[in-house]
Amino acid sequence: MRIGPIGKLLLVAALVSPTGCRQAVSEPERSGDGPTGTQAPRDSSGSALAAGLSEVVPGPSTATGSAEASCPQFRDVAQEAGLRFVYQNGRDERALMVQSTGGGAAWLDFDRDGSIDVYFAQGGNPTAPDDPAQPRDRLFRNHHGRFVDVTDASGIREPLFGQGAAAADFDADGFTDVYVTNVGRNTLYRNCGDGTFIEVTAEAGVGSPLWSSSAAWGDVDLDGDLDLFVCNYLDYDPYHPVSCTRDDGAPAICHPEHLAPVPNVLYLSEGDGRFRKAQPPQWSDGEGSKSLGVVIADLTNDGAPDIFVANDTTANFLYVNDGRGNFREEAVARGCALSGLGQYQASMGVAVGDYDRNGALDLYVTHFTDDSNTLYANLGDGNFEDRTRLLGLHEPVLALLAFGTVMLDFDNDGHDDLFVANGHIDDWRDRGQPWKMPAQLFTFTGRRWRECPGGGYFELPRLGRGVAIADFDRDRRPDVLVVNQLDPAALLKNESPRPQSLSLALVGRRSNRSAIGTRVVVDAGDTRLIQELCGGTSFAVSHEPRLWFGLPAASRACRVTIRWPSGNTQTFETPTDSSWLVIEGGRPVREDDGHDG
């Protein structure tokens, strides 16, 4: 979560790889650009790149919309919608490190009524799980845009100190299940299909006993069953905490460099509801993992799901899949382990999208104060380039500490937007530093990113953590859920004008039923858009398993090509302004009027 002396080690030489990945620089270097306010070291190729900026700036050849893209409009409707939840982090004089990170949620239609419901992980007192006054995880049912707390009726009784949640149909019975990451043993709840859940953690073999943060479902070996990746953070026991203090001797949140890393876990499905831990040589965790965010997606454009892991004060990981479910860690060689300046960063959350419309998935990774978040542009083959400074995303975030983030075209203008939740882990107001921080919204113009004006929710200081998207009111505009520590969760209704848009819900048959890993290409006139239903992303959350596309106003029809994880390909034509349910191998069903396509 923060960078110290170790994090300033330079690995520029390691980045000079056969891929030619490099930092693209446009903003001048100055004191304060580095993680600790020191002069940031220059990439040796900076001057050459500065002289040839036109060669590296992505063009808008296939993007729609004007050069000055519009900004999405949101309004917080959580209270009026009945979604009332506050993540209690247990903040007290002990300053336990685990109190700083939690705040995740999962969107899921647990009762299959067509409305998307939400599960919240809860914190409380990390050393008093059996206290009757301890707050518990909550499940809210969505009834036509109004939420009702149905936790007690659902049978969910989660007493542990929660961090996040990941939802998917792991047993392919047609009902979405929930995996909860905790400080201590994680929990898997199986959906019984009658509105109730039962815990099956021990039977499934997925009860990681460590401090877990984010988790992601995905079919990493392409056998049709969902596997599970669990990020574990640090070796820290809240019952016997490491002693860390401020200058005045008062307890303080520990620096991650003072604590040992703990290994992540990749659980492989046996196909019968049970899992086994992946072992070398199939997969082995990287060195020094202090993991907070994860994405499972085809980042190398070869049809196989890869795994990107955001690590705090150590190098990020990119586990590249050989197509048979065997992984090799290649983040340094591919340019996404460190910043383009060759520095470790305090990576926390991660967003995925194809902002430059080159047909490859890019990564946006959030970080600590005094060090900007990082935009890793995918060059098309799974090699990445840090374009943060080049595209205007460096300076606007330097004073902020970010966690959850999402990249999506929220207002359907043909350009991706970035939503970022901010909030410090340390209360340093006595040092003149902010504690609670406002969220940020950026939009891509086709040439650069620009920050959208504040207002409404974006003026409120918060301790923002998880950010998850869903269309909770079924108006074909993706809405945003933000989990805040010590303040109410925000449900940001998307009130942007709605140009033509396409919405797709996907169900696998030969593929995993949740359709995670499905790649969709939409062609409308000269515009080509791609998205993938990824596992994980953001921080400690699950999004609604749905894809949204903003389409050119002049187009009346588009071609949709779906590449399922099984290798099946499906194509159909559709009016541009429509919403569809697509079952693998079946005829698409139009959701907005009930007619077949």
TINU-980188 format. One line per field, with one value per residue (C-alpha): residue in three letters; x, y, z; residue number from 1. Coordinates in pm, whole numbers, m for minus. Layout:
// residues N
type	[ALA;...]
px	[X;...]
py	[Y;...]
pz	[Z;...]
seq	[NUM;...]
***
This chain:
// residues 597
type	[MET;ARG;ILE;GLY;PRO;ILE;GLY;LYS;LEU;LEU;LEU;VAL;ALA;ALA;LEU;VAL;SER;PRO;THR;GLY;CYS;ARG;GLN;ALA;VAL;SER;GLU;PRO;GLU;ARG;SER;GLY;ASP;GLY;PRO;THR;GLY;THR;GLN;ALA;PRO;ARG;ASP;SER;SER;GLY;SER;ALA;LEU;ALA;ALA;GLY;LEU;SER;GLU;VAL;VAL;PRO;GLY;PRO;SER;THR;ALA;THR;GLY;SER;ALA;GLU;ALA;SER;CYS;PRO;GLN;PHE;ARG;ASP;VAL;ALA;GLN;GLU;ALA;GLY;LEU;ARG;PHE;VAL;TYR;GLN;ASN;GLY;ARG;ASP;GLU;ARG;ALA;LEU;MET;VAL;GLN;SER;THR;GLY;GLY;GLY;ALA;ALA;TRP;LEU;ASP;PHE;ASP;ARG;ASP;GLY;SER;ILE;ASP;VAL;TYR;PHE;ALA;GLN;GLY;GLY;ASN;PRO;THR;ALA;PRO;ASP;ASP;PRO;ALA;GLN;PRO;ARG;ASP;ARG;LEU;PHE;ARG;ASN;HIS;HIS;GLY;ARG;PHE;VAL;ASP;VAL;THR;ASP;ALA;SER;GLY;ILE;ARG;GLU;PRO;LEU;PHE;GLY;GLN;GLY;ALA;ALA;ALA;ALA;ASP;PHE;ASP;ALA;ASP;GLY;PHE;THR;ASP;VAL;TYR;VAL;THR;ASN;VAL;GLY;ARG;ASN;THR;LEU;TYR;ARG;ASN;CYS;GLY;ASP;GLY;THR;PHE;ILE;GLU;VAL;THR;ALA;GLU;ALA;GLY;VAL;GLY;SER;PRO;LEU;TRP;SER;SER;SER;ALA;ALA;TRP;GLY;ASP;VAL;ASP;LEU;ASP;GLY;ASP;LEU;ASP;LEU;PHE;VAL;CYS;ASN;TYR;LEU;ASP;TYR;ASP;PRO;TYR;HIS;PRO;VAL;SER;CYS;THR;ARG;ASP;ASP;GLY;ALA;PRO;ALA;ILE;CYS;HIS;PRO;GLU;HIS;LEU;ALA;PRO;VAL;PRO;ASN;VAL;LEU;TYR;LEU;SER;GLU;GLY;ASP;GLY;ARG;PHE;ARG;LYS;ALA;GLN;PRO;PRO;GLN;TRP;SER;ASP;GLY;GLU;GLY;SER;LYS;SER;LEU;GLY;VAL;VAL;ILE;ALA;ASP;LEU;THR;ASN;ASP;GLY;ALA;PRO;ASP;ILE;PHE;VAL;ALA;ASN;ASP;THR;THR;ALA;ASN;PHE;LEU;TYR;VAL;ASN;ASP;GLY;ARG;GLY;ASN;PHE;ARG;GLU;GLU;ALA;VAL;ALA;ARG;GLY;CYS;ALA;LEU;SER;GLY;LEU;GLY;GLN;TYR;GLN;ALA;SER;MET;GLY;VAL;ALA;VAL;GLY;ASP;TYR;ASP;ARG;ASN;GLY;ALA;LEU;ASP;LEU;TYR;VAL;THR;HIS;PHE;THR;ASP;ASP;SER;ASN;THR;LEU;TYR;ALA;ASN;LEU;GLY;ASP;GLY;ASN;PHE;GLU;ASP;ARG;THR;ARG;LEU;LEU;GLY;LEU;HIS;GLU;PRO;VAL;LEU;ALA;LEU;LEU;ALA;PHE;GLY;THR;VAL;MET;LEU;ASP;PHE;ASP;ASN;ASP;GLY;HIS;ASP;ASP;LEU;PHE;VAL;ALA;ASN;GLY;HIS;ILE;ASP;ASP;TRP;ARG;ASP;ARG;GLY;GLN;PRO;TRP;LYS;MET;PRO;ALA;GLN;LEU;PHE;THR;PHE;THR;GLY;ARG;ARG;TRP;ARG;GLU;CYS;PRO;GLY;GLY;GLY;TYR;PHE;GLU;LEU;PRO;ARG;LEU;GLY;ARG;GLY;VAL;ALA;ILE;ALA;ASP;PHE;ASP;ARG;ASP;ARG;ARG;PRO;ASP;VAL;LEU;VAL;VAL;ASN;GLN;LEU;ASP;PRO;ALA;ALA;LEU;LEU;LYS;ASN;GLU;SER;PRO;ARG;PRO;GLN;SER;LEU;SER;LEU;ALA;LEU;VAL;GLY;ARG;ARG;SER;ASN;ARG;SER;ALA;ILE;GLY;THR;ARG;VAL;VAL;VAL;ASP;ALA;GLY;ASP;THR;ARG;LEU;ILE;GLN;GLU;LEU;CYS;GLY;GLY;THR;SER;PHE;ALA;VAL;SER;HIS;GLU;PRO;ARG;LEU;TRP;PHE;GLY;LEU;PRO;ALA;ALA;SER;ARG;ALA;CYS;ARG;VAL;THR;ILE;ARG;TRP;PRO;SER;GLY;ASN;THR;GLN;THR;PHE;GLU;THR;PRO;THR;ASP;SER;SER;TRP;LEU;VAL;ILE;GLU;GLY;GLY;ARG;PRO;VAL;ARG;GLU;ASP;ASP;GLY;HIS;ASP;GLY]
px	[0;300;648;959;1331;1314;1050;1291;1522;1558;1512;1540;1794;1548;1291;1514;1372;1323;970;1102;855;933;799;638;711;544;515;837;1001;1005;1062;768;710;874;700;859;876;1230;1347;1210;1476;1440;1395;1702;1479;1275;1430;1380;1022;958;1084;847;528;311;431;318;m4;m290;m510;m890;m920;m1187;m1321;m1651;m1751;m1589;m1240;m1388;m1568;m1856;m1847;m2084;m2344;m2412;m2640;m2623;m2959;m2854;m3082;m3390;m3330;m3311;m2948;m2821;m2483;m2174;m1850;m1728;m1351;m1321;m1109;m978;m666;m490;m441;m452;m330;m625;m859;m727;m814;m1157;m1472;m1579;m1906;m2047;m2335;m2534;m2887;m2908;m3279;m3282;m3567;m3385;m3292;m2935;m2884;m2580;m2370;m2156;m1855;m1846;m1565;m1633;m1388;m1117;m1051;m1411;m1587;m1810;m1933;m2315;m2280;m2041;m2178;m2221;m2206;m2533;m2732;m2977;m3246;m3333;m3705;m3754;m3483;m3563;m3343;m3447;m3209;m3271;m2958;m3138;m3376;m3086;m2911;m2586;m2407;m2063;m1890;m1534;m1358;m1448;m1244;m1422;m1645;m1641;m1960;m2000;m2181;m1890;m2093;m2287;m2628;m2775;m2749;m2473;m2257;m2043;m1682;m1590;m1233;m1155;m874;m842;m1039;m1229;m1584;m1764;m2143;m2329;m2660;m2930;m3162;m3445;m3325;m3091;m2719;m2513;m2146;m1935;m1585;m1440;m1601;m1474;m1127;m1095;m1066;m742;m651;m443;m522;m695;m794;m938;m1044;m1133;m1317;m1207;m1159;m780;m731;m1026;m1188;m1534;m1518;m1450;m1122;m1047;m752;m714;m490;m323;m164;67;171;m21;m212;m454;m458;m79;m2;339;405;430;429;424;699;507;486;117;16;25;m68;239;428;400;779;782;584;656;459;231;164;m136;m342;m477;m753;m827;m1174;m1203;m1542;m1738;m1754;m1409;m1084;m713;m424;m224;135;460;533;173;175;383;348;597;859;751;380;184;m128;m438;m593;m636;m763;m822;m845;m684;m417;m192;m460;m399;m736;m618;m685;m386;m366;m250;m186;m141;121;189;550;673;663;326;279;158;107;97;m105;48;m300;m299;m341;31;158;485;535;646;547;896;961;620;642;372;569;692;628;783;1052;1153;1010;803;465;195;m50;m400;m688;m692;m926;m939;m1054;m949;m931;m728;m940;m646;m817;m613;m697;m520;m464;m506;m355;m420;m155;m58;m31;260;277;31;m184;m42;m195;m37;m126;m135;63;m151;43;45;343;272;389;338;153;40;227;188;m192;m252;m319;m16;m63;m438;m399;m72;m236;m478;m468;m678;m829;m1120;m1138;m1334;m1271;m1591;m1780;m2037;m2210;m2199;m2012;m1761;m1478;m1390;m1414;m1228;m1391;m1154;m1239;m996;m930;m621;m527;m371;m541;m266;m483;m257;20;m198;m273;m623;m777;m1106;m1083;m1328;m1366;m1250;m1388;m1185;m1288;m1078;m1105;m946;m607;m574;m755;m910;m1060;m1431;m1558;m1649;m1995;m2241;m2082;m1743;m1717;m1766;m1456;m1473;m1258;m1341;m1253;m1442;m1603;m1843;m2069;m2416;m2730;m2946;m3248;m3229;m3209;m2907;m2675;m2412;m2439;m2163;m2155;m1885;m1812;m1685;m1534;m1725;m1966;m2268;m2205;m2292;m2519;m2445;m2727;m2601;m2805;m2599;m2797;m2829;m2718;m2736;m2608;m2583;m2606;m2524;m2584;m2402;m2458;m2214;m2296;m1975;m1799;m1832;m2192;m2092;m1926;m1618;m1348;m1589;m1457;m1708;m1633;m1892;m1867;m2085;m1989;m1620;m1619;m1489;m1520;m1400;m1475;m1418;m1613;m1314;m1263;m1190;m1086;m1126;m1062;m1233;m1552;m1752;m1937;m2262;m2172;m2283;m2114;m2212;m2111;m2165;m2231;m2216;m2534;m2532;m2535;m2865;m2729;m2416;m2255;m2177;m1911;m1876;m1574;m1663;m1395;m1476;m1353;m1704;m1775;m2118;m2221;m2547;m2678;m2875;m3016;m2763;m2996;m3086;m3026;m2976;m2945;m2712;m2682;m2385;m2495;m2852;m3052;m3010;m3315;m3390;m3433;m3587;m3893;m3890;m3853;m3603;m3320]
py	[0;233;252;253;235;m117;m5;245;m23;16;m275;m85;m333;m615;m431;m416;m739;m882;m742;m388;m272;78;386;654;995;1326;1511;1660;1486;1688;1650;1462;1227;938;726;910;1260;1220;1281;997;822;860;573;565;573;873;1132;918;855;1223;1302;1051;1091;1076;722;594;787;549;682;692;506;270;468;646;981;1322;1421;1573;1272;1332;1257;1003;1128;948;1001;814;640;388;527;563;215;63;m44;51;m90;46;m149;m140;m175;m208;106;153;252;m77;29;m330;m355;m569;m279;m79;m286;m451;m349;m579;m696;m923;m870;m1189;m1289;m1551;m1623;m1609;m1359;m1142;m867;m841;m879;m790;m954;m741;m869;m713;m641;m556;m643;m867;m1036;m1098;m1319;m1481;m1154;m1139;m769;m838;m708;m977;m1006;m902;m1023;m782;m896;m661;m634;m406;m165;m175;m373;m581;m740;m1117;m1231;m1409;m1592;m1696;m1895;m1699;m1662;m1519;m1411;m1368;m1042;m1006;m848;m924;m1160;m1345;m1484;m1755;m2084;m2309;m2635;m2556;m2620;m2296;m2094;m1849;m1925;m1692;m1717;m1480;m1371;m1315;m1249;m1613;m1895;m1805;m1929;m2084;m2063;m2295;m2165;m2427;m2283;m2211;m1875;m2027;m2102;m2364;m2348;m2606;m2472;m2787;m3023;m2812;m2774;m2398;m2263;m2070;m1981;m1671;m1300;m1308;m997;m1049;m1372;m1455;m1738;m1856;m2171;m2158;m2507;m2482;m2806;m2650;m2616;m2301;m2274;m2023;m1790;m1643;m1344;m1363;m1049;m1054;m1273;m1085;m1219;m965;m1166;m1131;m829;m700;m384;m74;277;642;884;964;595;552;234;272;74;m129;m76;m382;m404;m486;m805;m1126;m1222;m1524;m1745;m1708;m2016;m2146;m2400;m2630;m2781;m3160;m3129;m3270;m2967;m3030;m2848;m2923;m2681;m2633;m2747;m2698;m2730;m2645;m2329;m2185;m1852;m1578;m1454;m1203;m1193;m938;m957;m737;m747;m1010;m1049;m1370;m1288;m1355;m1085;m1237;m1275;m1646;m1779;m1896;m1721;m1560;m1434;m1083;m1016;m668;m678;m423;m289;m585;m667;m753;m1099;m1204;m1579;m1664;m1970;m2206;m2311;m2632;m2479;m2452;m2110;m1921;m1589;m1327;m983;m830;m951;m829;m485;m492;m589;m237;118;232;396;56;100;m120;31;m23;m203;m262;m268;m331;m236;m403;m268;m197;183;228;m14;m223;m553;m627;m583;m303;m278;16;m48;166;275;473;851;1039;775;772;482;306;251;m50;m39;m382;m365;m643;m955;m943;m709;m386;m24;226;517;688;1015;1021;1011;1251;1010;1086;1422;1411;1118;1192;1322;1029;663;436;89;m29;76;m2;76;86;308;419;676;479;752;506;593;412;583;512;511;516;487;664;669;652;363;596;881;1140;1447;1575;1585;1786;1489;1384;1065;1035;1120;1175;927;1022;978;1001;976;896;1149;930;1093;1149;1086;1384;1410;1478;1770;1695;1727;1520;1200;1299;1582;1358;1245;870;569;400;35;m206;m85;m320;m262;m388;m265;m281;m104;m273;46;m83;162;12;147;157;19;163;6;266;208;380;552;419;222;425;298;533;524;595;890;960;1022;680;668;336;52;m325;m537;m908;m1166;m1495;m1854;m2134;m2496;m2668;m2373;m2291;m2190;m1843;m1785;m1632;m1596;m1536;m1283;m1076;m873;m624;m477;m176;0;89;44;m271;m317;m604;m701;m1007;m1140;m1143;m1316;m1078;m714;m401;m481;m752;m757;m937;m751;m850;m1110;m889;m688;m340;m173;186;194;462;666;624;243;59;m295;m470;m810;m987;m1258;m1460;m1675;m1907;m2059;m2400;m2274;m2252;m1943;m1790;m1499;m1311;m982;m746;m395;m173;m63;m392;m633;m1009;m1330;m1566;m1933;m2110;m2287;m2159;m1890;m1549;m1426;m1056;m942;m602;m724;m1102;m1172;m1412;m1273]
pz	[0;15;m128;88;21;m118;m364;m517;m653;m1024;m1258;m1582;m1712;m1656;m1861;m2168;m2303;m2651;m2647;m2661;m2392;m2271;m2098;m2314;m2160;m2239;m1908;m1771;m1478;m1158;m787;m644;m937;m755;m493;m200;m347;m481;m834;m1045;m1256;m1628;m1869;m2092;m2399;m2280;m2511;m2819;m2728;m2657;m3005;m3159;m2961;m3271;m3324;m2986;m2924;m3012;m3288;m3285;m3614;m3488;m3194;m3218;m3076;m3100;m2998;m2682;m2541;m2303;m1931;m1774;m1527;m1197;m899;m568;m513;m246;23;m194;m339;9;m24;321;413;591;598;959;957;1337;1359;1711;1904;1816;1450;1328;971;858;939;645;338;350;169;m114;m268;m538;m779;m847;m944;m668;m714;m1098;m1114;m1370;m1122;m1001;m625;m413;m142;92;288;635;878;1243;1517;1365;1701;1813;1556;1821;1970;1924;1845;1559;1224;959;582;417;115;m50;m293;m579;m653;m956;m843;m470;m231;69;321;303;486;769;535;309;580;544;877;813;1137;1009;926;559;281;m45;m244;m577;m732;m998;m1058;m960;m965;m1286;m1132;m1268;m946;m860;m557;m343;m224;59;132;499;741;834;675;359;303;5;5;m232;m366;m301;m566;m323;m194;64;85;266;350;165;229;384;133;m157;m9;m65;291;260;622;542;503;165;m33;m382;m553;m912;m1082;m1427;m1632;m1644;m1788;m2032;m1916;m1877;m1497;m1299;m1112;m837;m783;m431;m358;m19;119;421;713;982;1281;1433;1757;1788;1571;1475;1674;1457;1601;1506;1604;1922;2018;1933;1741;1363;1053;956;633;404;385;757;697;510;198;195;m110;m335;m419;m750;m685;m979;m1007;m1004;m1174;m880;m650;m506;m575;m551;m525;m843;m803;m998;m1280;m1379;m1167;m887;m711;m790;m547;m283;m355;m150;m358;m354;m703;m973;m1331;m1523;m1894;m2230;m2209;m2476;m2747;m2797;m2680;m2337;m2005;m1835;m1476;m1379;m1008;m857;m579;m306;m297;m501;m872;m1026;m1176;m1520;m1543;m1912;m2010;m2264;m2381;m2177;m1833;m1756;m1648;m1656;m1480;m1739;m1604;m1618;m1972;m2088;m1930;m1659;m1346;m1263;m1366;m1692;m1478;m1346;m997;m773;m696;m436;m665;m530;m779;m1154;m1438;m1780;m2117;m2474;m2448;m2769;m2977;m3096;m3014;m2700;m2332;m2147;m1769;m1530;m1187;m877;m625;m314;m270;m430;m701;m987;m1096;m1403;m1745;m1914;m2283;m2445;m2768;m2917;m2827;m2449;m2423;m2238;m2233;m1951;m2113;m1792;m1842;m2216;m2195;m1907;m1620;m1403;m1229;m1150;m907;m726;m407;m383;m275;m494;m457;m675;m1039;m1355;m1725;m1931;m2175;m1920;m2142;m2469;m2659;m2807;m2565;m2245;m1908;m1583;m1240;m943;m570;m335;38;260;490;749;932;897;924;1201;938;704;477;372;509;326;m44;m330;m614;m962;m1313;m1634;m1999;m2304;m2586;m2851;m2792;m2415;m2090;m1916;m1571;m1556;m1348;m988;m846;m648;m524;m667;m414;m110;83;143;228;m102;m152;m381;m708;m887;m1188;m1274;m1446;m1134;m1290;m1632;m1842;m2040;m1863;m1628;m1275;m1011;m657;m430;m92;156;496;778;537;345;28;m281;m559;m846;m1097;m1447;m1575;m1886;m2204;m2364;m2727;m2905;m2692;m2693;m2380;m2363;m2091;m2157;m2043;m2122;m2206;m2314;m2151;m1782;m1715;m1591;m1932;m1769;m2033;m2322;m2577;m2777;m3091;m3215;m3568;m3649;m3970;m3944;m3568;m3403;m3027;m2810;m2453;m2241;m1946;m1711;m1380;m1095;m1178;m962;m595;m384;m593;m862;m1136;m1296;m1565;m1853;m2130;m2253;m2581;m2696;m3071;m3346;m3381;m3758;m3743;m3745;m3720;m3601;m3618;m3289;m3279;m2959;m2884;m2598;m2372;m2523;m2859;m3005;m3211;m3254;m3478;m3518;m3654;m3433;m3425;m3250;m2970;m2803;m2516;m2556;m2359;m2544;m2447;m2600;m2918;m2890;m3064;m2896;m2707;m2704;m2344;m2400;m2590;m2548;m2921;m3070;m3281]
seq	[1;2;3;4;5;6;7;8;9;10;11;12;13;14;15;16;17;18;19;20;21;22;23;24;25;26;27;28;29;30;31;32;33;34;35;36;37;38;39;40;41;42;43;44;45;46;47;48;49;50;51;52;53;54;55;56;57;58;59;60;61;62;63;64;65;66;67;68;69;70;71;72;73;74;75;76;77;78;79;80;81;82;83;84;85;86;87;88;89;90;91;92;93;94;95;96;97;98;99;100;101;102;103;104;105;106;107;108;109;110;111;112;113;114;115;116;117;118;119;120;121;122;123;124;125;126;127;128;129;130;131;132;133;134;135;136;137;138;139;140;141;142;143;144;145;146;147;148;149;150;151;152;153;154;155;156;157;158;159;160;161;162;163;164;165;166;167;168;169;170;171;172;173;174;175;176;177;178;179;180;181;182;183;184;185;186;187;188;189;190;191;192;193;194;195;196;197;198;199;200;201;202;203;204;205;206;207;208;209;210;211;212;213;214;215;216;217;218;219;220;221;222;223;224;225;226;227;228;229;230;231;232;233;234;235;236;237;238;239;240;241;242;243;244;245;246;247;248;249;250;251;252;253;254;255;256;257;258;259;260;261;262;263;264;265;266;267;268;269;270;271;272;273;274;275;276;277;278;279;280;281;282;283;284;285;286;287;288;289;290;291;292;293;294;295;296;297;298;299;300;301;302;303;304;305;306;307;308;309;310;311;312;313;314;315;316;317;318;319;320;321;322;323;324;325;326;327;328;329;330;331;332;333;334;335;336;337;338;339;340;341;342;343;344;345;346;347;348;349;350;351;352;353;354;355;356;357;358;359;360;361;362;363;364;365;366;367;368;369;370;371;372;373;374;375;376;377;378;379;380;381;382;383;384;385;386;387;388;389;390;391;392;393;394;395;396;397;398;399;400;401;402;403;404;405;406;407;408;409;410;411;412;413;414;415;416;417;418;419;420;421;422;423;424;425;426;427;428;429;430;431;432;433;434;435;436;437;438;439;440;441;442;443;444;445;446;447;448;449;450;451;452;453;454;455;456;457;458;459;460;461;462;463;464;465;466;467;468;469;470;471;472;473;474;475;476;477;478;479;480;481;482;483;484;485;486;487;488;489;490;491;492;493;494;495;496;497;498;499;500;501;502;503;504;505;506;507;508;509;510;511;512;513;514;515;516;517;518;519;520;521;522;523;524;525;526;527;528;529;530;531;532;533;534;535;536;537;538;539;540;541;542;543;544;545;546;547;548;549;550;551;552;553;554;555;556;557;558;559;560;561;562;563;564;565;566;567;568;569;570;571;572;573;574;575;576;577;578;579;580;581;582;583;584;585;586;587;588;589;590;591;592;593;594;595;596;597]
***
